[in-house]
C-alpha cells in the first residue's frame, strides 16, 4: 500500500536499505556511493509497480537490455 511505499522510500532514500536489503547486506546508493535521497527513494518505490507487470517480465527485460543492468526504478 501507500504506507509501505512511503516507508520503504524513506528508508532507501535516507539510509540506502530496506529491511530485506539490510538483512542481505545490500544498499541502494548513487554512483557516488551516497544515499539516493528520500524523493528518489519514493519514485523508485512507485516505479516498482512497472517492473512487476507480467510477473516481473518488464523488470527482467529492462535489466537485460540496459547497459548498467538497471530496472525501471533505477534508471
Helices and strands as residue ranges (DSSP letters): H 2-15, H 19-24, H 38-51, H 53-65, G 72-74
